[in-house]
Amino acid sequence: MTKVMIVLFIILLTLLCLAYTIYQWKRQVPTHLSSLDKIKLCFSGFVAFIADTLGLGSFAVNIALAKLLDTFEDEELPGLTNGAQVIPGAISSLFFLNIIDVDIKTLVVLILGTCIGGVIGGFTVAHINKQRLRLTMMLAFTAVLCLLFCYEFHWLSLSGDASALSGMQLFIGFFALILCGVLTSVGVGLFVSTQAVLFLMNISPLVAFPIMTAAGAMQQPLTTMTMLANNKIPIKKTMIVSFSGIAGVLVAIPIFTYLSISWLHYLLIGLITYNICSLGLAYWKNLTMIHGNAQLKLN
């Protein structure tokens, strides 16, 4: 019964977020996109949400493609990653909740923590300027990259077999997922950070899927609506990525149980490294420009 309520809540939140997105879209200044722009956005969404359904998350892929294809400005990236996730994320969460059993108490507590973090992050990012946002994203991506390297070199165990958390572990997991929810607001994917928390607590990698997808499906609409209220999402471009992402989810779902994705972790490491370098370059250029302008004023 509780799982049914979670499913209904995911659907309700997704529809509510979609309705609010449409409302805000009508209030934004119309955006003209060329046919090439639309093709690039559709390609980005399709590829990103194949990766998302396979457990890598869409955030790093979406940011890498946005930088590579020049489809979004740096300050638009958190809005893109959160807003585009809402509908495809809801679809993948319903799939994983249906095929994988998970302890309901663990699921509900961790979802609640993620949602609280998402709302906090959504309000926070609205007040961060472009340079601070870039720096925050670089630091967060670096932390995630370190975790991935720990996984690949077996410095952290990935062989957990627990299916539930209880007592102090559940308490720690709740607050850890609040932090994971906050990180999504600056463009750091929920999947990688949530997997890190769950694996450290000896949760089975398979059980992690319904937890992280359901948590994302509830947290993402809340973060997105907060960002929409602060006019932080380029809605037209984000919706193209999102709706093309649905196709990516539907393509990836049938092959999920058959595909070995260990090699994709190396791809994710490459994408995150690319994101750090791109953001770092933009940060340095802007810092140099500010310093140069300051020197001109002094002269």
Secondary structure as GFF3:
##gff-version 3
##sequence-region A 1 299
A	DSSP	alpha_helix	2	27	.	.	.	ID=ss1
A	DSSP	alpha_helix	35	53	.	.	.	ID=ss2
A	DSSP	alpha_helix	59	69	.	.	.	ID=ss3
A	DSSP	three_ten_helix	74	76	.	.	.	ID=ss4
A	DSSP	alpha_helix	77	99	.	.	.	ID=ss5
A	DSSP	alpha_helix	104	125	.	.	.	ID=ss6
A	DSSP	alpha_helix	130	152	.	.	.	ID=ss7
A	DSSP	alpha_helix	167	184	.	.	.	ID=ss8
A	DSSP	alpha_helix	190	200	.	.	.	ID=ss9
A	DSSP	alpha_helix	205	229	.	.	.	ID=ss10
A	DSSP	alpha_helix	235	252	.	.	.	ID=ss11
A	DSSP	three_ten_helix	253	255	.	.	.	ID=ss12
A	DSSP	alpha_helix	262	298	.	.	.	ID=ss13
###
